[in-house]
Amino acid sequence: MAPGNRKPLRDDKAASDLPIWQEALFGMEVLLLHAAPVYYGFGVPRGDNSAVVIIPGFLLTDLYLAEMYGWLARVGYQPYFSGIGINADCPNLLIRRQLTETIKRARRQTGRRIHLIGHSLGGVLARSVAGDLPEDIASVITLGSPFRGTVAHPRVLQAVEMVRQRIRQNHGKQVLPDCYSGACTCAFLDSLGRDLPATVAETAIYTRTDGLVDWRYCITGNPDVDLEVSGTHVGLGFNPSVYSIIAKRLAAVRSPRSV
């Protein structure tokens, strides 16, 4: 789907058909991860000690990706939590206030371009900041991230509306009147209308059994970078197949030290 065809968050018949009940099975993915060799670093390429910033999804905190954080360290990378707190504020503000600072700090401390991994809305944030800071970003990996617009389950839209009202209360209706809506005109939304720079490697991991967002909005349309796994939306942060893909994709994009 071309970037210019981005569609706003909406509810329709397709959203009602999303298998949200399957999301309760994500606990099985956690158990399978702990039993998988990849979790202990077996059978995957070793990292080059470059930095990887991990970004949680909508309504989640960095703790959601704690398992991935520990795993990245085991396989040879320097992981960084995003530092955004709970992902339930204006995306533009989250990027400007916390995420950009984390990326800059990781770049200073490692002397390398940074890898970004984002789950759901976290992946949308990752793509946005990569478009703004291409000189700092080596690659972006998204996990079930609806970066082309989305059809979402009605329960997700209810949560979105609650967050939107909270943002308006905290920041003022006049300052952010259209946050979390298709009418938003901030830099975050504008950045999503652009493809990633050619210097930034991209990977879009998705599942057709996603119970929260329509998987068709989570892909680029390029089969070389769109990679499918079996599982749930919530479980993408614990899915052994996802970890295997991440290890291979990170290893394929070595990040040399800055001169």
Backbone bond lengths (Angstrom), bond angles and torsions (degrees), N, CA, C in turn:
res aa  C-N    CA-C-N  psi(-1)  N-CA   C-N-CA  omega(-1)  CA-C   N-CA-C  phi
1 M - - - 1.462 - - 1.514 109.43 -
2 A 1.288 117.32 129.50 1.457 121.76 -178.13 1.513 110.51 -68.00
3 P 1.350 117.67 146.60 1.454 121.24 -178.73 1.507 113.08 -54.99
4 G 1.329 117.52 -34.86 1.455 120.01 -177.87 1.507 113.51 -68.26
5 N 1.352 116.41 -10.52 1.463 120.01 -179.28 1.525 112.46 -96.95
6 R 1.343 117.33 16.89 1.454 119.43 176.98 1.506 110.45 -55.15
7 K 1.330 116.81 137.80 1.460 120.91 179.71 1.515 109.57 -119.68
8 P 1.329 118.19 147.11 1.456 120.69 -178.56 1.512 111.49 -71.29
9 L 1.343 114.81 163.80 1.450 121.17 176.31 1.517 109.56 -59.51
10 R 1.331 116.62 130.24 1.453 118.01 -178.24 1.515 110.63 -154.14
11 D 1.319 115.82 166.87 1.452 123.87 178.46 1.522 108.19 -117.57
12 D 1.309 117.78 134.91 1.452 121.43 174.36 1.517 108.43 -155.31
13 K 1.324 117.50 -167.49 1.455 120.97 -177.14 1.524 111.07 -58.65
14 A 1.337 117.05 -39.47 1.456 120.42 179.82 1.523 111.41 -60.99
15 A 1.341 116.80 -36.75 1.456 120.15 179.19 1.519 111.06 -65.27
16 S 1.315 117.23 -39.97 1.452 120.69 -179.69 1.523 111.80 -65.73
17 D 1.338 116.35 -23.35 1.455 120.64 -178.91 1.519 113.07 -86.66
18 L 1.333 118.51 -5.96 1.455 120.41 179.87 1.532 109.83 -63.65
19 P 1.343 117.40 135.17 1.477 121.18 -174.11 1.521 112.71 -79.05
20 I 1.338 116.93 66.60 1.457 119.60 -174.37 1.527 112.07 -63.27
21 W 1.326 117.79 -27.87 1.465 120.25 -178.87 1.530 111.32 -61.38
22 Q 1.322 117.32 -28.25 1.455 120.39 -179.15 1.528 112.57 -70.01
23 E 1.326 116.28 -17.76 1.456 119.00 -179.35 1.528 112.13 -62.39
24 A 1.331 116.52 -23.13 1.464 120.17 178.15 1.527 111.98 -66.05
25 L 1.330 116.84 -13.57 1.460 121.01 -177.95 1.522 112.59 -86.19
26 F 1.332 117.98 2.58 1.468 118.96 -175.42 1.526 111.59 -62.51
27 G 1.348 116.76 -24.14 1.463 119.77 177.99 1.520 112.41 -60.18
28 M 1.323 116.04 -31.49 1.460 119.74 177.06 1.524 110.84 -65.36
29 E 1.328 116.04 -34.02 1.459 119.04 179.57 1.527 110.95 -68.07
30 V 1.332 117.09 -33.89 1.457 120.46 176.38 1.525 109.99 -63.63
31 L 1.331 116.35 -45.08 1.464 120.45 179.66 1.525 111.46 -64.19
32 L 1.329 115.88 -42.19 1.464 119.67 -179.93 1.529 110.88 -65.54
33 L 1.328 116.95 -35.03 1.456 120.12 178.70 1.520 110.65 -61.48
34 H 1.325 116.90 -45.81 1.459 120.71 -177.67 1.523 112.03 -67.38
35 A 1.324 117.34 -19.44 1.465 121.10 178.59 1.528 112.54 -95.93
36 A 1.324 117.19 -3.59 1.462 121.11 -173.63 1.536 111.07 -91.97
37 P 1.336 118.13 137.85 1.475 121.26 177.82 1.522 112.91 -57.06
38 V 1.351 117.11 -34.02 1.459 119.75 -177.36 1.524 111.15 -60.13
39 Y 1.321 117.70 -31.71 1.461 121.72 -177.63 1.527 111.20 -63.95
40 Y 1.323 116.69 -28.46 1.455 121.88 -178.72 1.530 111.97 -99.84
41 G 1.336 115.29 9.15 1.451 119.91 175.13 1.510 115.02 86.97
42 F 1.333 117.74 10.33 1.452 120.76 179.87 1.529 110.63 -86.89
43 G 1.326 115.42 135.63 1.455 120.07 174.56 1.506 115.41 76.41
44 V 1.332 117.87 14.89 1.470 120.58 178.20 1.523 108.83 -126.61
45 P 1.336 117.92 150.55 1.469 120.11 178.94 1.523 111.63 -66.37
46 R 1.319 115.82 144.55 1.448 120.75 178.87 1.524 111.29 -76.16
47 G 1.317 115.33 148.44 1.444 120.46 179.59 1.516 112.70 -79.31
48 D 1.329 115.54 171.32 1.467 121.91 -177.59 1.528 111.98 -106.93
49 N 1.334 115.97 19.14 1.467 122.69 178.19 1.521 113.05 70.95
50 S 1.325 117.47 15.80 1.459 120.06 175.98 1.529 109.59 -78.20
51 A 1.334 116.18 166.77 1.459 121.51 -174.71 1.517 111.43 -87.74
52 V 1.335 115.37 143.18 1.458 122.50 175.48 1.522 107.73 -129.85
53 V 1.314 116.62 117.32 1.466 121.42 177.14 1.518 108.19 -95.96
54 I 1.335 116.63 126.12 1.461 121.30 -178.05 1.521 109.77 -109.57
55 I 1.347 115.17 136.04 1.469 121.07 -169.68 1.527 109.26 -125.34
56 P 1.331 118.82 122.75 1.462 121.33 -176.79 1.520 112.75 -75.95
57 G 1.325 114.84 165.16 1.452 121.07 -178.98 1.519 113.69 -85.50
58 F 1.314 115.36 -174.04 1.455 123.97 -177.28 1.523 111.60 -56.41
59 L 1.333 115.66 128.85 1.462 125.39 178.88 1.529 113.71 69.09
60 L 1.335 117.43 8.96 1.459 121.11 -179.51 1.526 110.39 -108.73
61 T 1.329 115.90 162.93 1.462 122.40 176.86 1.524 108.87 -113.48
62 D 1.332 115.79 176.66 1.458 120.33 178.51 1.526 112.32 -59.36
63 L 1.331 117.59 -24.68 1.463 120.07 -179.09 1.529 112.03 -61.44
64 Y 1.326 116.84 -27.05 1.464 120.03 178.14 1.523 111.36 -58.45
65 L 1.327 116.76 -32.38 1.467 121.03 -177.18 1.529 112.46 -103.52
66 A 1.343 116.98 22.31 1.463 120.46 -179.28 1.527 111.54 -63.65
67 E 1.330 117.48 -37.27 1.471 120.18 178.37 1.527 110.30 -62.81
68 M 1.319 116.34 -43.20 1.460 120.39 179.29 1.522 111.02 -66.93
69 Y 1.305 117.05 -36.72 1.461 122.11 177.63 1.531 110.29 -57.35
70 G 1.327 115.90 -51.62 1.464 120.35 -179.76 1.518 112.11 -63.64
71 W 1.320 116.54 -38.91 1.464 120.97 -179.90 1.521 111.41 -65.70
72 L 1.321 117.65 -43.45 1.458 120.96 178.88 1.526 111.10 -58.57
73 A 1.320 117.12 -39.60 1.466 120.42 177.45 1.527 110.59 -65.07
74 R 1.328 116.82 -38.51 1.463 120.15 -178.76 1.526 112.30 -66.62
75 V 1.315 117.31 -33.09 1.463 119.47 -175.75 1.531 112.72 -95.61
76 G 1.328 117.60 9.01 1.444 119.04 168.48 1.519 117.49 106.43
77 Y 1.336 117.67 25.64 1.459 120.70 177.39 1.527 109.97 -121.77
78 Q 1.328 116.31 166.44 1.457 121.42 173.87 1.531 107.75 -104.45
79 P 1.323 117.58 99.68 1.465 119.51 -177.87 1.521 112.19 -80.61
80 Y 1.315 114.66 149.29 1.466 122.38 175.78 1.520 108.43 -133.10
81 F 1.325 116.72 131.07 1.450 119.27 168.81 1.526 108.68 -70.57
82 S 1.318 115.81 154.92 1.460 120.48 -175.88 1.521 113.29 -65.49
83 G 1.342 115.99 -36.55 1.459 120.47 -176.91 1.511 114.29 81.84
84 I 1.345 117.95 9.05 1.468 119.41 -175.86 1.522 112.90 -83.19
85 G 1.345 117.33 -5.05 1.461 118.79 -175.42 1.513 109.54 76.26
86 I 1.318 118.42 -137.58 1.454 121.10 176.69 1.528 109.18 -85.19
87 N 1.312 116.11 134.59 1.465 120.98 -177.97 1.529 108.72 -81.39
88 A 1.321 114.63 76.43 1.464 120.67 -178.03 1.527 109.74 -151.79
89 D 1.325 115.07 47.18 1.455 120.53 178.04 1.517 107.57 -141.59
90 C 1.317 116.51 177.04 1.452 120.94 177.48 1.528 109.53 -54.13
91 P 1.340 119.19 120.68 1.466 120.51 -178.65 1.524 113.15 -56.04
92 N 1.312 116.78 -36.68 1.456 120.11 179.67 1.530 110.98 -61.87
93 L 1.332 116.59 -40.68 1.457 120.60 179.62 1.521 111.41 -71.45
94 L 1.333 117.13 -37.97 1.466 120.33 178.44 1.521 110.35 -60.42
95 I 1.323 116.27 -41.18 1.460 120.80 -179.72 1.525 110.35 -67.53
96 R 1.324 117.14 -47.55 1.459 121.12 -174.25 1.528 111.91 -69.67
97 R 1.333 116.87 -39.33 1.459 119.86 -171.79 1.523 113.44 -86.13
98 Q 1.339 117.68 -38.59 1.460 118.87 -173.07 1.524 114.33 -120.51
99 L 1.316 117.44 -51.09 1.463 120.06 -170.04 1.525 111.71 -65.29
100 T 1.317 117.13 -43.65 1.463 119.56 179.99 1.519 111.04 -61.91
101 E 1.318 117.48 -39.17 1.464 120.74 179.10 1.528 110.81 -64.98
102 T 1.342 117.21 -40.38 1.470 120.20 177.72 1.523 110.73 -61.90
103 I 1.318 116.78 -42.96 1.466 121.48 179.66 1.523 110.58 -63.69
104 K 1.313 117.12 -45.02 1.456 120.75 -179.91 1.534 110.71 -63.24
105 R 1.332 116.15 -39.42 1.472 119.76 179.37 1.528 110.93 -65.93
106 A 1.335 116.63 -43.34 1.457 120.29 178.13 1.524 111.30 -62.67
107 R 1.318 116.22 -37.66 1.470 120.29 178.90 1.525 110.24 -65.99
108 R 1.321 117.06 -42.32 1.464 120.36 179.73 1.530 111.22 -64.72
109 Q 1.325 115.67 -43.17 1.459 119.93 -173.86 1.525 113.26 -74.44
110 T 1.323 117.99 -28.31 1.461 120.34 -177.46 1.517 113.58 -105.44
111 G 1.324 117.16 -20.42 1.453 120.09 -177.43 1.510 113.64 69.03
112 R 1.343 116.79 19.37 1.462 121.49 -178.42 1.522 110.30 -128.70
113 R 1.332 115.72 158.23 1.454 119.48 169.88 1.527 109.09 -65.66
114 I 1.317 116.41 152.25 1.462 123.13 -167.94 1.529 111.54 -101.46
115 H 1.334 115.37 143.70 1.460 121.58 169.93 1.529 108.25 -95.07
116 L 1.325 116.66 140.49 1.462 121.83 176.49 1.515 109.47 -117.57
117 I 1.336 116.47 134.68 1.463 122.04 172.99 1.518 107.11 -125.86
118 G 1.327 117.43 123.06 1.454 120.70 -178.68 1.512 112.28 -129.09
119 H 1.317 115.85 134.99 1.464 121.59 176.35 1.522 109.51 -95.84
120 S 1.331 117.20 130.30 1.453 122.94 175.20 1.539 110.35 54.18
121 L 1.323 118.26 -122.34 1.460 120.49 179.00 1.519 111.81 -60.03
122 G 1.332 116.73 -28.35 1.460 119.92 176.60 1.511 112.25 -60.81
123 G 1.335 116.83 -35.12 1.455 120.32 176.75 1.515 112.22 -70.19
124 V 1.326 116.10 -32.45 1.463 120.28 176.36 1.531 109.32 -66.37
125 L 1.333 116.59 -41.23 1.464 120.32 175.58 1.526 110.58 -61.31
126 A 1.332 115.48 -41.03 1.465 120.33 -178.40 1.522 111.06 -61.65
127 R 1.318 117.34 -45.46 1.458 120.64 179.98 1.533 111.01 -64.91
128 S 1.311 116.03 -36.87 1.454 119.64 179.59 1.517 111.60 -64.99
129 V 1.336 116.79 -48.30 1.465 119.49 -177.35 1.524 110.73 -69.78
130 A 1.337 117.89 -30.75 1.465 120.41 177.74 1.527 110.82 -65.34
131 G 1.323 116.18 -34.17 1.451 119.46 177.00 1.514 112.96 -68.37
132 D 1.341 115.42 -28.82 1.466 120.14 -179.65 1.531 112.77 -86.53
133 L 1.361 116.13 -27.66 1.466 120.81 -175.12 1.532 110.87 -127.14
134 P 1.303 118.85 54.80 1.466 119.88 -174.83 1.523 113.68 -61.98
135 E 1.330 117.09 -27.28 1.459 119.80 -179.86 1.525 111.95 -71.07
136 D 1.326 117.28 -17.85 1.461 121.57 -178.69 1.529 113.12 -99.74
137 I 1.322 118.35 -14.12 1.465 121.97 -170.19 1.526 110.69 -111.66
138 A 1.344 115.66 127.87 1.464 121.32 177.75 1.526 111.38 -90.64
139 S 1.334 116.69 -39.69 1.465 119.61 -178.13 1.518 110.98 -156.97
140 V 1.317 114.79 158.77 1.465 122.57 175.76 1.523 108.25 -130.44
141 I 1.329 116.22 127.54 1.461 122.20 175.16 1.522 107.43 -118.81
142 T 1.326 116.60 122.30 1.463 120.92 179.44 1.518 110.16 -107.58
143 L 1.323 115.92 143.36 1.462 122.78 -179.54 1.530 108.73 -119.28
144 G 1.334 116.73 100.08 1.459 120.13 -179.82 1.511 112.73 60.06
145 S 1.325 116.93 40.45 1.469 121.70 -175.60 1.527 110.83 -99.11
146 P 1.327 118.54 118.86 1.466 121.91 -178.13 1.525 111.92 -81.22
147 F 1.321 116.95 68.58 1.460 120.70 -174.86 1.522 113.17 -81.74
148 R 1.333 117.60 -3.40 1.462 120.12 175.94 1.526 111.50 -104.71
149 G 1.342 117.22 20.17 1.455 120.59 -171.00 1.515 106.99 92.36
150 T 1.316 118.84 173.59 1.458 117.20 -176.02 1.516 114.20 -159.28
151 V 1.309 113.96 154.53 1.453 122.90 161.60 1.519 105.23 -101.99
152 A 1.315 118.05 124.50 1.459 121.92 -175.68 1.513 110.69 -120.82
153 H 1.326 115.28 152.83 1.454 120.80 177.45 1.533 109.65 -62.15
154 P 1.346 118.09 145.01 1.471 120.29 -178.91 1.520 113.98 -52.72
155 R 1.329 118.17 -34.42 1.462 119.55 179.60 1.529 111.25 -67.29
156 V 1.318 116.37 -34.51 1.467 119.73 175.85 1.524 109.82 -64.83
157 L 1.330 115.97 -42.66 1.456 119.84 -178.89 1.525 111.72 -65.20
158 Q 1.322 117.28 -33.19 1.458 120.18 175.67 1.525 110.62 -63.05
159 A 1.347 115.83 -42.58 1.466 120.02 178.41 1.521 110.53 -65.82
160 V 1.332 116.49 -38.99 1.465 120.75 178.41 1.527 110.67 -60.13
161 E 1.320 116.54 -44.08 1.458 120.55 -179.22 1.527 111.16 -64.11
162 M 1.343 117.14 -39.31 1.465 120.42 177.77 1.529 110.68 -62.87
163 V 1.328 116.19 -42.79 1.466 120.02 179.30 1.520 110.11 -66.82
164 R 1.317 116.99 -40.66 1.466 120.26 179.92 1.524 111.09 -60.50
165 Q 1.320 117.00 -41.85 1.458 119.90 178.26 1.528 111.46 -66.04
166 R 1.341 115.72 -37.50 1.468 119.64 178.28 1.519 110.76 -65.66
167 I 1.331 117.48 -40.17 1.460 121.30 178.36 1.526 110.22 -62.29
168 R 1.317 116.20 -42.15 1.464 119.93 -179.80 1.524 111.00 -65.01
169 Q 1.334 116.46 -36.76 1.459 119.74 178.40 1.531 111.19 -68.08
170 N 1.343 116.23 -40.88 1.463 120.63 -175.88 1.525 112.94 -75.63
171 H 1.334 116.42 -34.79 1.459 119.70 -172.55 1.523 113.84 -112.70
172 G 1.321 116.26 -9.27 1.455 119.42 178.32 1.504 113.14 99.29
173 K 1.316 116.62 133.96 1.456 121.80 -178.40 1.526 111.72 -62.44
174 Q 1.326 115.89 -32.75 1.454 118.61 -177.95 1.528 111.53 -75.74
175 V 1.344 116.86 -29.51 1.461 120.90 -177.45 1.520 111.15 -77.00
176 L 1.332 116.35 -46.24 1.466 121.26 -177.17 1.529 110.21 -129.11
177 P 1.310 118.57 63.36 1.470 120.20 -174.47 1.524 114.25 -69.09
178 D 1.338 118.02 -26.46 1.462 120.58 -173.77 1.520 113.15 -118.14
179 C 1.344 117.62 18.29 1.454 120.49 -179.25 1.526 110.45 -59.34
180 Y 1.333 116.04 141.54 1.460 122.64 -177.81 1.527 111.65 61.20
181 S 1.300 116.66 37.00 1.463 120.73 175.39 1.519 109.10 -142.00
182 G 1.331 116.38 163.14 1.452 120.73 179.16 1.508 113.72 -66.41
183 A 1.335 117.19 -13.34 1.467 121.13 -179.50 1.523 112.44 -89.59
184 C 1.323 117.17 -1.81 1.460 120.52 -179.05 1.525 110.17 -60.41
185 T 1.337 116.43 139.25 1.466 121.11 -178.19 1.526 111.68 -123.10
186 C 1.331 118.66 17.78 1.461 120.35 -175.79 1.527 110.45 -74.72
187 A 1.340 115.23 172.04 1.459 121.25 -177.61 1.523 111.61 -62.61
188 F 1.330 117.21 -32.02 1.465 120.88 178.96 1.524 110.63 -58.83
189 L 1.321 117.20 -50.09 1.457 120.27 -177.99 1.525 110.94 -67.76
190 D 1.312 116.15 -37.08 1.463 119.77 179.28 1.523 110.89 -62.84
191 S 1.324 117.37 -37.09 1.464 120.62 -177.90 1.517 111.63 -66.80
192 L 1.327 117.20 -25.80 1.460 120.33 -178.84 1.519 111.95 -75.69
193 G 1.302 117.00 -11.99 1.451 119.94 177.00 1.516 112.82 -83.27
194 R 1.355 116.10 1.09 1.460 120.37 -178.87 1.519 110.38 -115.80
195 D 1.334 116.43 146.96 1.456 120.66 171.80 1.519 108.98 -70.50
196 L 1.334 116.05 158.61 1.455 119.19 175.31 1.523 110.13 -65.75
197 P 1.332 117.28 148.81 1.465 119.53 176.04 1.526 110.57 -58.46
198 A 1.323 116.70 151.52 1.465 121.60 -177.53 1.526 112.07 -62.13
199 T 1.330 117.01 -22.31 1.469 120.60 -178.90 1.527 112.73 -80.72
200 V 1.324 117.67 -7.56 1.460 122.07 -178.62 1.531 109.01 -106.74
201 A 1.317 117.20 115.16 1.468 121.21 177.86 1.528 109.14 -71.71
202 E 1.325 116.74 141.39 1.465 119.38 -179.25 1.513 111.46 -126.72
203 T 1.324 115.04 149.01 1.452 123.36 175.25 1.518 107.45 -141.09
204 A 1.319 117.77 130.82 1.459 122.10 178.69 1.528 108.36 -119.75
205 I 1.327 115.65 106.83 1.461 121.33 178.89 1.528 108.30 -95.94
206 Y 1.327 116.89 134.75 1.462 120.54 -175.75 1.521 109.77 -147.20
207 T 1.333 115.70 165.47 1.453 122.32 174.95 1.522 109.25 -133.05
208 R 1.314 116.29 134.04 1.455 120.73 -179.91 1.528 112.05 -72.33
209 T 1.325 117.34 -14.11 1.468 120.98 177.04 1.530 111.18 -99.11
210 D 1.314 116.70 24.85 1.463 122.44 175.74 1.521 108.97 -61.36
211 G 1.327 116.55 122.99 1.453 120.29 -177.13 1.510 114.88 -94.79
212 L 1.340 117.95 -0.03 1.459 120.74 -175.97 1.521 113.34 -115.60
213 V 1.330 117.60 -38.58 1.464 120.33 177.69 1.522 109.46 -131.81
214 D 1.305 115.98 156.03 1.460 121.62 179.54 1.529 109.09 -72.90
215 W 1.331 116.72 118.90 1.459 121.44 -175.20 1.528 112.90 -59.42
216 R 1.320 117.41 -24.21 1.468 119.93 -177.23 1.528 112.27 -67.42
217 Y 1.333 117.11 -15.54 1.463 120.96 177.03 1.520 111.63 -95.11
218 C 1.345 116.23 3.08 1.463 121.65 -177.02 1.522 112.13 -106.43
219 I 1.323 117.82 12.27 1.458 121.57 -176.82 1.525 110.74 -124.93
220 T 1.337 115.04 158.74 1.462 120.32 -178.78 1.516 112.21 -89.53
221 G 1.331 116.58 -23.43 1.452 120.54 -172.63 1.520 112.51 97.79
222 N 1.331 116.54 -4.73 1.464 122.53 177.33 1.526 108.47 -102.05
223 P 1.340 118.84 110.55 1.470 120.59 -176.49 1.519 113.98 -63.28
224 D 1.336 117.46 -17.25 1.462 119.83 178.70 1.523 112.25 -72.96
225 V 1.323 117.38 -22.16 1.469 120.18 -178.48 1.526 112.97 -118.99
226 D 1.341 118.14 -12.01 1.458 121.97 177.10 1.519 108.47 -91.11
227 L 1.332 117.51 113.95 1.461 121.68 -173.17 1.521 109.92 -123.48
228 E 1.313 116.38 123.64 1.458 122.69 -175.23 1.527 111.49 -94.78
229 V 1.341 115.29 141.32 1.462 122.06 172.04 1.528 108.32 -129.91
230 S 1.298 116.46 164.14 1.465 121.40 173.97 1.520 108.48 -94.67
231 G 1.332 116.55 138.89 1.453 118.98 178.00 1.513 112.37 148.04
232 T 1.328 115.37 -165.79 1.456 122.71 -177.26 1.521 110.87 -102.82
233 H 1.324 115.35 167.84 1.471 120.44 176.15 1.528 110.06 -67.88
234 V 1.326 117.16 -51.05 1.463 121.07 -178.77 1.523 110.64 -62.08
235 G 1.331 116.81 -35.55 1.456 120.96 -175.85 1.510 115.38 -78.00
236 L 1.331 118.92 -2.28 1.464 119.84 -179.14 1.526 112.41 -61.94
237 G 1.312 116.57 -23.69 1.462 119.72 177.61 1.509 113.57 -78.07
238 F 1.354 117.14 -5.50 1.464 121.73 -177.62 1.529 112.43 -129.57
239 N 1.300 117.35 0.41 1.455 122.60 -172.56 1.540 110.63 -72.84
240 P 1.347 118.68 122.29 1.474 120.39 -179.07 1.523 113.17 -58.16
241 S 1.327 117.34 -36.32 1.461 119.99 178.90 1.528 110.87 -65.27
242 V 1.329 116.43 -36.33 1.462 120.91 176.76 1.525 110.24 -63.19
243 Y 1.327 117.05 -43.66 1.461 120.68 -179.71 1.525 110.80 -62.36
244 S 1.318 116.68 -40.75 1.461 120.78 179.37 1.531 110.59 -62.62
245 I 1.335 115.98 -44.05 1.471 119.96 178.93 1.520 110.48 -63.62
246 I 1.331 116.77 -44.31 1.469 120.47 -179.36 1.523 110.53 -58.16
247 A 1.331 116.87 -46.01 1.462 120.19 -178.47 1.528 111.34 -59.42
248 K 1.320 116.26 -42.92 1.464 120.33 -178.51 1.524 111.70 -70.57
249 R 1.325 116.61 -40.48 1.471 119.52 -178.00 1.530 111.38 -70.84
250 L 1.326 117.48 -38.61 1.461 119.29 177.09 1.519 111.20 -64.71
251 A 1.333 116.22 -41.14 1.459 120.10 -179.51 1.513 112.62 -65.52
252 A 1.328 115.95 -26.66 1.468 120.51 -179.34 1.522 112.25 -77.29
253 V 1.339 116.69 -12.87 1.471 120.83 -179.18 1.515 108.03 -123.22
254 R 1.314 116.14 80.40 1.461 119.97 179.16 1.526 109.67 -70.87
255 S 1.330 115.16 139.95 1.462 120.75 -176.69 1.528 109.43 -112.26
256 P 1.353 117.80 96.47 1.462 120.03 -178.25 1.518 112.06 -66.36
257 R 1.316 115.75 155.37 1.461 120.25 177.25 1.518 110.70 -67.46
258 S 1.339 114.60 145.53 1.455 119.09 177.01 1.517 110.40 -69.01
259 V 1.313 115.90 144.74 1.469 120.41 179.95 1.532 109.00 -88.05
